Amino acid sequence: MKDAEQKSLCPEAEKAQLPQKRVQTEKVSAPKFAKSEKTPVEPTDPNAMLEVQHLTKRFGQLVVLDDISEKIVQGEKVAIIGPSGSGKSTFLRCLNVLEDPTDGYVFFEGNNLCDLKVDINIQRRRMGMVFQQFNLFNNMNVLKNITLAPVHVGLQDLRKIKRKNFFTKISNLFRGKNKKRALLPVETTAKEIRENAVNNAMRLLERIGLADKASAYPSTLSGGQRQRIAIVRALAMNPKVMLFDEPTSALDPEMVGEVLELIKELADEGMTMVIVTHEMGFAREVATRVMFMDGGKIVEQGPPSEVFGAPKNERLKDFLSKVL
């Protein structure tokens, strides 16, 4: 009785003893790619090969790319120039999402590369990338470096077809005669994939005059030879666009010419290119459009004759006065 009276006389104490509803205090993580109201989810120009909309990249509080919107159409040769730290390489790496944008979207042939439902590796098959430091595998010879990706991708696709056909055969056992699904055609073999990759690699090496280096290892080659092989490695995947991140910055001056000559040949063949470079003469000769970046923004762009001959932006004038 006393216990019952105490409970009735102390409703506050009784309430305090009841289990309280758990309050969520954990911070909800932001999505991998933030979406702002100003950012569309569809490309504005279906004919553009590459398009970025309100592209922003931050490292902590540092804004490296500040709300960039740009398009690159098929066949264009776009040279990106600007002082160190202006965001040129980060912009290039965002084009194939080697760097995840903080905000905005990147479209390649109409596909939103920032959509997690899009298989980024399939899209990257059609985007060649050449880095400053070559990034060749030193434990593989030149031929293996060039054929590694085509063979891997070819065998991967072959396994997917065979796996799908296997499960289709099993499901067809339980279907009626008129409801059986057709098998996917298997048009090649693992042996043919490897042979085609080797033949293509040797054709590309002959083109750059390095067929005799097929069995050599990267550590035994000069910087110019390694960079040309890195370019050939990217071409082995038959890309639709090539991204060059200062391809001559790690080379001795006497080796720069042979690499630039190969890039010029690709430009003459109509390859779509985006080139980050400090070679102003090369940009003026090869590019169809030049972008000048500063402070994470594209502050001026246009044909080489206008950008180099009659610059309008004061920062660009100051930059060209120091490098030309």
Backbone as numpy.savetxt, mean C-alpha at the origin, in Angstrom:
# Nx Ny Nz CAx CAy CAz Cx Cy Cz
-37.22 -12.08 65.99 -38.04 -10.88 65.99 -37.19 -9.62 65.99
-36.18 -9.64 66.85 -35.31 -8.46 66.92 -34.63 -8.22 65.58
-34.23 -9.34 64.96 -33.56 -9.19 63.67 -34.50 -8.59 62.64
-35.77 -9.04 62.68 -36.74 -8.51 61.72 -37.01 -7.05 61.96
-37.10 -6.65 63.26 -37.34 -5.26 63.58 -36.18 -4.38 63.14
-34.96 -4.90 63.31 -33.79 -4.12 62.92 -33.75 -3.88 61.41
-34.18 -4.93 60.67 -34.18 -4.77 59.22 -35.21 -3.75 58.77
-36.39 -3.78 59.45 -37.44 -2.85 59.06 -37.13 -1.43 59.49
-36.38 -1.29 60.64 -36.06 0.02 61.13 -34.89 0.65 60.39
-34.13 -0.12 59.65 -32.93 0.39 58.96 -33.00 0.09 57.48
-33.92 0.72 56.76 -34.03 0.44 55.31 -32.80 0.86 54.54
-32.08 1.92 55.03 -30.89 2.35 54.34 -29.81 1.28 54.40
-29.69 0.67 55.59 -28.68 -0.38 55.73 -29.02 -1.58 54.87
-30.33 -1.89 54.81 -30.75 -3.03 53.98 -30.45 -2.77 52.51
-30.68 -1.52 52.08 -30.41 -1.14 50.69 -28.94 -1.22 50.37
-28.13 -0.86 51.38 -26.69 -0.89 51.16 -26.17 -2.30 50.99
-26.89 -3.28 51.63 -26.44 -4.66 51.54 -26.84 -5.34 50.24
-27.83 -4.75 49.52 -28.26 -5.34 48.25 -27.16 -5.18 47.20
-27.03 -6.17 46.30 -26.02 -6.05 45.25 -26.33 -4.89 44.31
-25.36 -4.03 44.14 -25.54 -2.86 43.29 -25.30 -3.21 41.83
-26.00 -2.50 40.94 -25.82 -2.71 39.51 -24.45 -2.23 39.08
-23.75 -3.07 38.35 -22.39 -2.75 37.94 -22.38 -1.63 36.92
-21.60 -0.62 37.21 -21.49 0.53 36.30 -20.28 0.31 35.40
-20.47 0.43 34.10 -19.39 0.23 33.15 -18.47 1.44 33.14
-17.25 1.21 33.53 -16.27 2.30 33.57 -15.18 2.12 32.55
-15.22 0.97 31.86 -14.16 0.72 30.88 -14.35 1.63 29.67
-13.26 2.12 29.18 -13.28 3.00 28.02 -13.51 2.20 26.75
-14.48 2.62 25.96 -14.77 1.93 24.70 -13.73 2.32 23.67
-13.10 1.31 23.10 -12.04 1.58 22.13 -12.62 2.12 20.83
-11.91 3.03 20.22 -12.35 3.61 18.95 -12.16 2.62 17.83
-12.95 2.72 16.76 -12.75 1.81 15.63 -11.38 2.01 15.00
-10.93 0.96 14.33 -9.59 1.02 13.73 -9.48 2.19 12.76
-10.54 2.40 11.96 -10.54 3.53 11.04 -11.71 4.44 11.42
-11.40 5.55 12.02 -12.44 6.47 12.45 -13.14 7.06 11.22
-14.42 7.29 11.35 -15.21 7.83 10.24 -15.78 9.18 10.66
-15.46 10.21 9.95 -15.98 11.54 10.24 -17.17 11.83 9.33
-17.95 12.84 9.69 -19.13 13.17 8.92 -18.78 13.65 7.52
-17.59 14.21 7.36 -17.22 14.77 6.06 -16.62 13.73 5.12
-16.46 12.51 5.60 -15.78 11.48 4.80 -16.78 10.59 4.10
-16.78 10.54 2.76 -17.70 9.65 2.05 -17.24 8.20 2.16
-18.16 7.29 1.90 -17.82 5.87 1.93 -17.72 5.29 0.53
-17.90 6.12 -0.46 -17.78 5.71 -1.85 -16.82 6.67 -2.57
-16.06 6.16 -3.57 -15.19 7.06 -4.31 -16.00 8.08 -5.09
-15.51 9.31 -5.11 -16.23 10.36 -5.83 -16.02 10.28 -7.33
-14.92 9.64 -7.75 -14.62 9.50 -9.17 -14.37 8.03 -9.48
-15.32 7.32 -10.09 -15.14 5.89 -10.37 -14.03 5.61 -11.37
-13.59 6.62 -12.11 -12.53 6.43 -13.10 -11.12 6.58 -12.51
-11.03 7.04 -11.27 -9.72 7.22 -10.63 -9.18 5.87 -10.19
-7.89 5.63 -10.45 -7.27 4.39 -9.99 -7.04 4.44 -8.49
-6.52 5.57 -8.00 -6.32 5.77 -6.57 -7.03 7.05 -6.15
-7.69 7.00 -5.02 -8.35 8.19 -4.50 -8.29 8.16 -2.99
-7.91 9.28 -2.39 -7.96 9.42 -0.94 -8.91 10.56 -0.60
-9.69 10.37 0.45 -10.65 11.37 0.88 -10.42 11.70 2.35
-10.06 12.96 2.61 -9.86 13.45 3.98 -8.90 12.58 4.76
-7.80 12.20 4.09 -6.81 11.31 4.71 -6.06 12.06 5.81
-6.09 11.48 7.00 -5.43 12.06 8.16 -4.64 10.98 8.87
-3.42 11.31 9.27 -2.59 10.38 10.02 -1.93 11.11 11.18
-2.12 10.57 12.38 -1.51 11.14 13.57 -0.67 10.09 14.28
0.44 10.53 14.82 1.24 9.71 15.73 1.19 10.41 17.08
0.27 9.96 17.95 0.06 10.67 19.20 -0.56 12.03 18.91
0.08 13.08 19.37 -0.40 14.44 19.13 0.16 15.03 17.84
1.09 14.33 17.21 1.72 14.84 15.99 0.87 14.52 14.77
0.44 15.55 14.06 -0.36 15.37 12.84 0.61 15.32 11.66
0.71 14.15 11.04 1.64 13.96 9.93 0.96 14.23 8.59
-0.28 13.79 8.45 -1.08 14.06 7.26 -2.35 14.76 7.71
-2.66 15.89 7.11 -3.73 16.74 7.61 -4.84 16.90 6.55
-5.82 16.00 6.59 -7.04 16.14 5.78 -6.73 16.31 4.29
-6.10 15.26 3.71 -5.71 15.29 2.29 -6.77 14.57 1.46
-7.22 15.20 0.38 -8.12 14.58 -0.59 -7.47 14.71 -1.97
-7.29 13.59 -2.66 -6.57 13.61 -3.94 -6.98 12.42 -4.78
-6.81 12.54 -6.11 -7.10 11.46 -7.05 -5.90 11.25 -7.97
-5.70 10.00 -8.37 -4.65 9.65 -9.33 -5.29 8.74 -10.37
-5.25 9.15 -11.63 -5.89 8.38 -12.69 -4.86 7.48 -13.36
-5.38 6.53 -14.12 -4.51 5.57 -14.79 -3.59 6.27 -15.80
-2.32 5.87 -15.76 -1.33 6.43 -16.68 -0.61 7.64 -16.15
-1.05 8.20 -15.04 -0.38 9.37 -14.47 0.95 8.99 -13.84
1.89 9.93 -13.91 3.17 9.81 -13.20 3.25 10.99 -12.24
2.98 10.71 -10.99 2.89 11.76 -9.98 4.17 11.75 -9.15
4.86 12.88 -9.13 6.05 13.03 -8.30 5.69 13.87 -7.08
6.09 13.39 -5.91 5.82 14.10 -4.66 7.15 14.63 -4.13
7.24 15.94 -3.99 8.45 16.57 -3.50 8.12 17.35 -2.23
9.16 17.75 -1.53 8.96 18.53 -0.31 10.08 18.30 0.67
10.17 19.11 1.70 11.24 18.96 2.70 11.05 17.68 3.52
12.12 17.26 4.17 12.04 16.09 5.05 11.07 16.38 6.19
10.27 15.35 6.53 9.30 15.50 7.59 7.99 16.12 7.18
7.78 16.30 5.87 6.53 16.92 5.40 5.41 15.91 5.23
5.69 14.61 5.37 4.65 13.58 5.27 4.61 12.85 3.95
5.65 13.00 3.12 5.64 12.38 1.79 5.61 10.86 1.88
6.54 10.27 2.61 6.61 8.81 2.71 5.40 8.24 3.43
4.91 8.93 4.44 3.72 8.46 5.15 2.52 8.46 4.23
2.39 9.49 3.39 1.30 9.54 2.42 1.39 8.36 1.46
2.59 8.06 0.99 2.77 6.95 0.05 2.42 5.63 0.72
2.83 5.44 1.97 2.56 4.19 2.68 1.09 4.04 3.03
0.39 5.14 3.12 -1.05 5.07 3.37 -1.82 4.64 2.12
-1.23 4.84 0.94 -1.92 4.50 -0.29 -2.17 3.00 -0.41
-1.29 2.17 0.16 -1.56 0.73 0.18 -1.71 0.23 1.61
-2.01 1.17 2.52 -2.35 0.90 3.91 -1.24 0.13 4.64
0.01 0.40 4.27 1.10 -0.05 5.13 1.08 0.76 6.42
0.56 1.97 6.34 0.25 2.77 7.52 -1.27 2.91 7.60
-1.85 2.57 8.74 -3.29 2.70 8.91 -3.68 4.16 9.07
-4.55 4.69 8.22 -4.99 6.08 8.40 -5.72 6.26 9.72
-5.51 7.39 10.35 -6.27 7.73 11.55 -7.69 8.09 11.19
-7.87 8.75 10.07 -9.20 9.12 9.59 -9.15 9.20 8.08
-10.31 9.11 7.46 -10.38 9.18 6.01 -10.38 7.80 5.38
-10.43 7.79 4.05 -10.51 6.54 3.31 -9.55 6.55 2.12
-9.12 5.35 1.73 -8.26 5.15 0.56 -8.97 4.19 -0.37
-9.18 4.60 -1.62 -9.84 3.75 -2.60 -8.85 3.36 -3.69
-8.85 2.10 -4.03 -8.04 1.59 -5.14 -8.96 0.82 -6.07
-9.12 1.35 -7.30 -10.03 0.77 -8.28 -11.42 0.58 -7.70
-11.87 1.56 -6.91 -13.21 1.52 -6.34 -13.34 0.75 -5.05
-12.29 0.05 -4.63 -12.34 -0.73 -3.40 -11.82 0.09 -2.23
-12.57 0.12 -1.16 -12.20 0.86 0.03 -11.18 0.06 0.84
-9.93 0.45 0.78 -8.87 -0.29 1.46 -8.95 -0.16 2.97
-9.71 0.80 3.46 -9.87 0.98 4.91 -11.03 0.18 5.47
-11.76 -0.51 4.60 -12.86 -1.36 5.04 -12.28 -2.71 5.47
-12.52 -3.10 6.71 -11.95 -4.35 7.21 -12.53 -5.58 6.50
-13.62 -5.41 5.76 -14.17 -6.53 5.01 -13.40 -6.78 3.71
-12.62 -5.79 3.28 -11.83 -5.92 2.05 -10.52 -6.64 2.36
-10.21 -7.67 1.57 -8.95 -8.40 1.75 -7.82 -7.54 1.19
-7.08 -6.89 2.08 -6.06 -5.94 1.66 -4.94 -6.64 0.90
-4.65 -7.90 1.22 -3.56 -8.59 0.54 -3.88 -8.86 -0.93
-5.15 -9.10 -1.24 -5.54 -9.29 -2.64 -5.39 -7.98 -3.40
-5.75 -6.87 -2.78 -5.61 -5.56 -3.44 -4.13 -5.21 -3.64
-3.29 -5.57 -2.69 -1.87 -5.23 -2.79 -1.16 -6.02 -3.90
-1.77 -7.08 -4.37 -1.15 -7.83 -5.48 -0.99 -6.95 -6.71
-1.86 -5.94 -6.83 -1.85 -5.08 -8.01 -1.18 -3.74 -7.73
-0.50 -3.65 -6.57 0.18 -2.40 -6.21 1.64 -2.74 -5.88
2.55 -2.34 -6.76 3.97 -2.59 -6.51 4.55 -1.51 -5.62
5.47 -1.92 -4.74 6.08 -0.96 -3.79 7.58 -1.15 -3.81
8.30 -0.04 -3.96 9.77 -0.05 -3.94 10.22 0.86 -2.80
11.02 0.30 -1.89 11.40 1.01 -0.68 12.78 1.66 -0.82
13.11 2.49 0.15 14.40 3.17 0.14 15.55 2.18 0.31
15.37 1.21 1.21 16.47 0.32 1.60 16.39 -1.05 0.93
15.77 -1.13 -0.24 15.73 -2.34 -1.08 14.83 -3.42 -0.49
15.06 -3.80 0.80 14.26 -4.82 1.48 14.27 -6.16 0.75
15.43 -6.53 0.21 15.59 -7.87 -0.37 15.92 -8.85 0.75
15.59 -10.12 0.53 15.91 -11.16 1.50 17.35 -11.63 1.28
18.21 -11.35 2.23 19.63 -11.67 2.06 19.92 -13.17 2.09
19.00 -13.98 2.63 19.21 -15.43 2.68 18.70 -16.13 1.43
18.23 -15.36 0.44 17.75 -15.91 -0.82 18.51 -15.28 -1.97
18.75 -16.07 -3.02 19.41 -15.49 -4.17 18.45 -14.59 -4.95
18.96 -13.94 -5.98 18.16 -12.96 -6.73 16.92 -13.60 -7.34
17.08 -14.77 -7.95 15.95 -15.44 -8.60 14.87 -15.79 -7.58
15.27 -16.27 -6.42 14.30 -16.62 -5.38 13.59 -15.38 -4.86
14.31 -14.27 -4.72 13.68 -13.03 -4.29 12.57 -12.60 -5.24
12.81 -12.76 -6.53 11.84 -12.29 -7.53 10.65 -13.24 -7.65
10.91 -14.55 -7.54 9.83 -15.53 -7.75 9.05 -15.86 -6.48
9.51 -15.40 -5.33 8.88 -15.78 -4.06 7.40 -15.40 -4.04
7.08 -14.14 -4.33 5.69 -13.69 -4.26 4.80 -14.32 -5.33
5.20 -14.33 -6.62 4.34 -14.95 -7.63 4.04 -16.43 -7.35
5.05 -17.16 -6.89 4.84 -18.58 -6.59 3.91 -18.73 -5.38
4.14 -17.95 -4.35 3.30 -18.04 -3.15 1.84 -17.74 -3.47
1.61 -16.66 -4.22 0.24 -16.27 -4.55 -0.40 -17.29 -5.48
0.37 -17.78 -6.47 -0.17 -18.76 -7.40 -0.56 -20.06 -6.71
0.29 -20.55 -5.83 -0.01 -21.78 -5.10 -1.17 -21.57 -4.13
-1.24 -20.39 -3.54 -2.34 -20.08 -2.63 -3.68 -20.11 -3.35
-3.74 -19.51 -4.53 -4.97 -19.53 -5.32 -5.32 -20.95 -5.77
-4.30 -21.72 -6.13 -4.54 -23.10 -6.56 -5.11 -23.93 -5.41
-4.57 -23.75 -4.22 -5.09 -24.49 -3.06 -6.53 -24.10 -2.74
-6.86 -22.82 -2.90 -8.23 -22.38 -2.63 -9.21 -23.04 -3.59
-8.83 -23.12 -4.88 -9.71 -23.75 -5.87 -9.89 -25.23 -5.56
-8.78 -25.91 -5.24 -8.88 -27.34 -4.94 -9.68 -27.59 -3.68
-9.51 -26.72 -2.67 -10.27 -26.90 -1.43 -11.76 -26.70 -1.67
-12.09 -25.68 -2.46 -13.51 -25.42 -2.74 -14.11 -26.56 -3.56
-13.37 -27.10 -4.52 -13.87 -28.22 -5.32 -14.07 -29.46 -4.45
-13.20 -29.66 -3.47 -13.32 -30.81 -2.57 -14.64 -30.76 -1.81
-14.96 -29.60 -1.24 -16.21 -29.49 -0.47 -17.42 -29.48 -1.39
-17.25 -28.98 -2.63 -18.36 -29.03 -3.59 -18.69 -30.47 -3.95
-17.66 -31.31 -4.12 -17.89 -32.74 -4.42 -18.65 -33.42 -3.29
-18.28 -33.09 -2.05 -18.96 -33.71 -0.92 -20.42 -33.27 -0.85
-20.66 -31.96 -1.02 -22.04 -31.47 -0.96 -22.88 -32.00 -2.11
-22.25 -32.27 -3.27 -22.99 -32.80 -4.41 -23.50 -34.21 -4.17
-22.88 -34.93 -3.23 -23.35 -36.28 -2.92 -24.75 -36.27 -2.34
-25.12 -35.15 -1.74 -26.43 -35.05 -1.09 -27.41 -34.21 -1.90
-27.04 -33.87 -3.13 -27.92 -33.07 -3.98 -28.50 -33.94 -5.08
-29.64 -33.49 -5.59 -30.24 -34.19 -6.71 -29.44 -33.97 -7.98
-29.76 -34.72 -9.02 -29.02 -34.62 -10.27 -29.08 -33.22 -10.87
-30.20 -32.56 -10.72 -30.38 -31.24 -11.32 -29.91 -30.10 -10.42
-29.45 -30.43 -9.22 -29.04 -29.40 -8.27 -27.55 -29.44 -7.94
-26.83 -30.30 -8.63 -25.39 -30.40 -8.36 -24.67 -29.14 -8.84
-23.70 -28.69 -8.06 -22.92 -27.50 -8.40 -21.71 -27.86 -9.25
-21.39 -26.98 -10.18 -20.24 -27.22 -11.05 -18.94 -26.95 -10.30
-17.91 -27.68 -10.66 -16.60 -27.49 -10.06 -15.87 -26.34 -10.74
-15.02 -25.67 -9.99 -14.22 -24.60 -10.57 -13.12 -25.20 -11.45
-12.83 -24.60 -12.59 -11.79 -25.15 -13.47 -10.40 -24.98 -12.86
-9.58 -26.01 -12.94 -8.19 -25.95 -12.50 -7.34 -25.85 -13.76
-6.84 -24.64 -14.04 -6.19 -24.37 -15.32 -4.67 -24.48 -15.27
-4.11 -24.77 -14.12 -2.66 -24.85 -14.00 -2.28 -25.84 -12.93
-0.98 -26.08 -12.81 -0.46 -26.97 -11.78 0.63 -26.24 -11.00
1.02 -26.82 -9.88 2.08 -26.21 -9.07 3.39 -26.11 -9.86
3.66 -27.13 -10.66 4.89 -27.12 -11.46 4.86 -25.99 -12.49
3.72 -25.80 -13.14 3.60 -24.73 -14.13 3.72 -23.35 -13.49
3.16 -23.21 -12.31 3.25 -21.93 -11.60 4.71 -21.57 -11.34
5.48 -22.53 -10.87 6.90 -22.27 -10.59 7.68 -21.98 -11.87
7.40 -22.75 -12.92 8.12 -22.55 -14.18 7.80 -21.18 -14.78
6.53 -20.78 -14.75 6.16 -19.47 -15.29 6.80 -18.33 -14.50
6.88 -18.50 -13.18 7.50 -17.46 -12.34 8.98 -17.33 -12.66
9.67 -18.45 -12.85 11.10 -18.41 -13.17 11.32 -17.79 -14.55
10.51 -18.17 -15.53 10.66 -17.61 -16.88 10.41 -16.11 -16.89
9.41 -15.66 -16.15 9.12 -14.23 -16.09 10.25 -13.49 -15.39
10.79 -14.08 -14.32 11.90 -13.45 -13.59 13.13 -13.31 -14.47
13.45 -14.33 -15.23 14.61 -14.27 -16.11 14.40 -13.26 -17.23
13.18 -13.14 -17.71 12.88 -12.14 -18.75 13.11 -10.73 -18.20
12.67 -10.49 -16.98 12.85 -9.18 -16.37 14.32 -8.90 -16.06
15.06 -9.92 -15.63 16.49 -9.73 -15.34 17.27 -9.43 -16.62
16.89 -10.09 -17.71 17.54 -9.81 -18.99 17.26 -8.38 -19.44
16.08 -7.89 -19.13 15.71 -6.54 -19.51 16.63 -5.51 -18.85
17.01 -5.75 -17.61 17.86 -4.79 -16.89 19.34 -5.19 -16.94
19.65 -6.23 -17.72 21.05 -6.62 -17.90 21.67 -7.33 -16.72
20.85 -8.00 -15.90 21.38 -8.68 -14.73 21.02 -10.17 -14.70
20.83 -10.75 -15.88 20.47 -12.16 -15.94 21.59 -13.04 -15.38
22.84 -12.56 -15.48 23.95 -13.36 -14.96 24.03 -13.32 -13.44
23.20 -12.50 -12.80 23.19 -12.40 -11.34 22.05 -13.18 -10.70
21.40 -14.04 -11.48 20.22 -14.75 -10.97 20.54 -15.61 -9.75
21.72 -16.21 -9.73 22.09 -17.09 -8.60 22.90 -16.38 -7.53
23.14 -15.08 -7.72 23.92 -14.32 -6.73 23.03 -13.90 -5.57
23.66 -13.58 -4.45 22.93 -13.13 -3.27 23.03 -11.60 -3.16
22.00 -10.95 -2.60 21.98 -9.49 -2.56 23.21 -8.86 -1.94
23.81 -9.52 -0.95 24.95 -8.92 -0.26 26.17 -8.79 -1.16
26.18 -9.50 -2.28 27.32 -9.43 -3.20 27.11 -8.40 -4.32
25.97 -7.70 -4.32 25.64 -6.77 -5.40 25.82 -5.33 -4.95
25.97 -4.45 -5.92 26.06 -3.02 -5.61 24.68 -2.48 -5.25
24.65 -1.26 -4.71 23.38 -0.65 -4.34 22.47 -0.45 -5.53
23.03 0.01 -6.65 22.22 0.21 -7.85 21.63 -1.09 -8.37
22.42 -2.17 -8.33 21.93 -3.47 -8.78 20.81 -3.97 -7.87
20.99 -3.79 -6.57 19.95 -4.25 -5.63 18.65 -3.47 -5.81
18.75 -2.18 -6.06 17.52 -1.41 -6.23 16.82 -1.77 -7.53
17.57 -2.02 -8.59 16.94 -2.44 -9.83 16.27 -3.80 -9.67
16.88 -4.69 -8.90 16.26 -5.99 -8.64 15.01 -5.83 -7.78
15.03 -4.87 -6.85 13.83 -4.60 -6.05 12.69 -4.11 -6.94
13.02 -3.30 -7.95 11.99 -2.84 -8.88 11.45 -4.00 -9.71
12.36 -4.86 -10.16 11.96 -6.04 -10.95 11.08 -6.96 -10.10
11.43 -7.10 -8.82 10.62 -7.94 -7.93 9.18 -7.44 -7.86
9.02 -6.11 -7.79 7.66 -5.55 -7.77 6.96 -5.77 -9.11
7.71 -5.66 -10.22 7.11 -5.84 -11.55 6.71 -7.28 -11.80
7.31 -8.23 -11.09 7.01 -9.64 -11.31 5.55 -9.98 -10.99
4.90 -9.13 -10.20 3.49 -9.36 -9.85 2.53 -8.68 -10.83
3.09 -8.08 -11.90 2.28 -7.38 -12.91 1.34 -6.36 -12.26
1.90 -5.39 -11.55 1.04 -4.42 -10.85 0.42 -3.41 -11.81
-0.65 -2.78 -11.35 -1.30 -1.72 -12.12 -0.78 -0.35 -11.74
-0.17 -0.24 -10.57 0.41 1.02 -10.11 1.68 0.70 -9.34
2.70 1.56 -9.51 3.96 1.41 -8.79 4.14 2.57 -7.84
4.51 2.26 -6.60 4.78 3.27 -5.58 6.27 3.24 -5.25
6.94 4.37 -5.47 8.38 4.48 -5.22 8.62 5.41 -4.05
9.26 4.89 -3.00 9.56 5.71 -1.83 11.04 6.08 -1.84
11.35 7.22 -2.44 12.72 7.72 -2.56 13.68 6.59 -3.00
13.49 6.06 -4.20 14.25 4.88 -4.63 15.74 5.10 -4.79
16.20 6.36 -4.82 17.64 6.61 -5.03 18.31 7.21 -3.80
17.58 7.35 -2.70 18.15 8.05 -1.53 19.27 7.27 -0.87
19.28 5.93 -0.99 20.30 5.13 -0.34 21.44 4.76 -1.29
21.48 5.38 -2.47 22.48 5.02 -3.48 23.59 6.06 -3.57
24.75 5.60 -3.99 25.83 6.52 -4.31 25.45 7.32 -5.56
25.94 8.55 -5.69 25.56 9.38 -6.84 25.80 8.71 -8.19
26.86 7.93 -8.30 27.16 7.31 -9.60 26.21 6.16 -9.93
25.46 5.67 -8.94 24.52 4.56 -9.18 23.09 5.04 -9.38
22.86 6.33 -9.16 21.50 6.86 -9.26 20.98 6.77 -10.69
21.83 7.04 -11.66 21.41 7.10 -13.05 20.80 5.82 -13.56
21.40 4.67 -13.22 20.90 3.40 -13.76 19.52 3.07 -13.20
19.24 3.46 -11.96 17.91 3.22 -11.39 16.88 4.16 -12.01
17.24 5.43 -12.16 16.32 6.40 -12.75 16.01 6.04 -14.20
16.99 5.50 -14.90 16.77 5.10 -16.29 15.72 3.99 -16.39
15.76 3.04 -15.46 14.77 1.97 -15.45 13.37 2.52 -15.15
13.28 3.46 -14.22 11.98 4.06 -13.90 11.45 4.85 -15.10
12.35 5.52 -15.83 11.92 6.24 -17.03 11.35 5.29 -18.07
11.97 4.14 -18.23 11.46 3.15 -19.19 10.05 2.71 -18.82
9.81 2.48 -17.52 8.48 2.10 -17.07 7.48 3.22 -17.34
7.91 4.46 -17.12 7.03 5.60 -17.38 6.66 5.69 -18.85
7.63 5.46 -19.71 7.38 5.51 -21.15 6.42 4.43 -21.61
6.37 3.32 -20.87 5.46 2.22 -21.22 4.04 2.45 -20.72
3.82 3.55 -19.98 2.47 3.87 -19.52 2.13 3.41 -18.13
3.11 2.96 -17.36 2.84 2.50 -16.00 2.40 3.67 -15.12
1.34 3.47 -14.36 0.91 4.48 -13.38 1.89 4.48 -12.22
2.36 5.66 -11.83 3.41 5.76 -10.81 3.12 6.88 -9.83
3.52 6.63 -8.58 3.58 7.68 -7.57 4.99 7.61 -6.98
5.75 8.69 -7.14 7.17 8.66 -6.79 7.46 9.76 -5.77
7.96 9.37 -4.61 8.50 10.33 -3.65 9.98 10.49 -3.96
10.41 11.69 -4.27 11.79 11.86 -4.73 12.34 13.21 -4.32
13.68 13.24 -4.22 14.42 14.50 -4.04 15.17 14.87 -5.31
15.00 14.06 -6.37 15.65 14.33 -7.65 14.76 15.26 -8.47
15.03 16.56 -8.37 14.16 17.54 -9.01 14.20 17.44 -10.54
15.38 17.20 -11.09 15.50 17.07 -12.54 14.72 15.88 -13.05
14.77 14.78 -12.32 14.03 13.57 -12.69 12.53 13.83 -12.63
12.08 14.50 -11.56 10.65 14.80 -11.42 10.17 15.69 -12.56
10.99 16.66 -12.94 10.62 17.57 -14.03 10.53 16.83 -15.36
11.39 15.86 -15.57 11.44 15.16 -16.85 10.38 14.07 -16.99
10.12 13.33 -15.92 9.28 12.13 -16.00 7.84 12.39 -15.61
7.62 13.21 -14.59 6.28 13.35 -14.01 5.33 14.08 -14.95
4.06 13.68 -14.90 3.00 14.43 -15.56 2.36 15.42 -14.60
2.56 15.18 -13.29 2.05 16.09 -12.27 2.99 16.05 -11.06
3.23 17.20 -10.48 4.11 17.31 -9.33 3.32 17.86 -8.15
3.45 17.19 -7.01 2.82 17.66 -5.77 3.91 18.14 -4.82
3.69 19.29 -4.21 4.61 19.79 -3.19 3.91 19.70 -1.83
4.52 18.94 -0.90 3.95 18.75 0.42 4.75 19.52 1.46
4.03 20.06 2.41 4.68 20.74 3.54 3.70 20.75 4.71
4.18 20.35 5.87 3.33 20.35 7.05 2.16 19.40 6.98
2.32 18.29 6.24 1.24 17.31 6.14 0.15 17.66 5.16
0.36 18.69 4.34 -0.64 19.10 3.35 0.00 19.20 1.97
-0.81 19.04 0.95 -0.38 19.31 -0.43 -0.67 20.79 -0.68
0.37 21.60 -0.62 0.16 23.05 -0.67 0.14 23.58 -2.09
0.74 22.83 -3.04 0.68 23.24 -4.45 0.94 22.03 -5.32
0.28 21.99 -6.47 0.50 20.92 -7.44 0.16 21.42 -8.83
0.68 20.69 -9.81 0.42 21.06 -11.19 1.43 20.41 -12.12
1.40 20.74 -13.41 2.39 20.22 -14.35 3.79 20.66 -13.93
4.82 19.87 -14.25 6.20 20.23 -13.86 6.61 21.62 -14.34
6.16 22.00 -15.53 6.55 23.31 -16.06 6.03 24.45 -15.19
4.87 24.28 -14.58 4.31 25.32 -13.72 4.91 25.28 -12.32
5.04 24.06 -11.77 5.55 23.94 -10.40 6.99 24.41 -10.31
7.80 24.01 -11.29 9.22 24.39 -11.26 9.48 25.74 -11.94
8.67 26.07 -12.95 8.91 27.29 -13.70 8.25 28.52 -13.14
7.04 28.35 -12.59 6.30 29.51 -12.07 5.56 29.14 -10.79
6.29 28.82 -9.73 5.63 28.44 -8.47 4.87 29.62 -7.88
3.73 29.32 -7.23 2.89 30.36 -6.65 3.05 30.44 -5.13
3.22 29.27 -4.49 3.30 29.25 -3.04 4.68 29.73 -2.57
4.70 30.57 -1.55 5.97 31.12 -1.05 6.86 30.04 -0.46
6.25 29.06 0.20 7.05 27.98 0.78 7.70 27.15 -0.32
6.98 26.92 -1.41 7.55 26.19 -2.55 8.68 26.99 -3.18
8.52 28.29 -3.32 9.58 29.12 -3.88 10.85 29.03 -3.04
10.67 29.06 -1.74 11.82 28.97 -0.83 12.48 27.61 -0.93
11.67 26.55 -1.03 12.21 25.19 -1.14 12.99 25.02 -2.44
12.44 25.46 -3.55 13.13 25.30 -4.84 14.40 26.13 -4.92
14.43 27.27 -4.24 15.63 28.09 -4.26 16.81 27.42 -3.57
16.49 26.45 -2.71 17.55 25.75 -1.97 17.99 24.44 -2.65
17.11 23.85 -3.47 17.43 22.54 -4.04 17.77 22.62 -5.52
17.43 23.70 -6.19 17.74 23.81 -7.63 19.02 24.60 -7.85
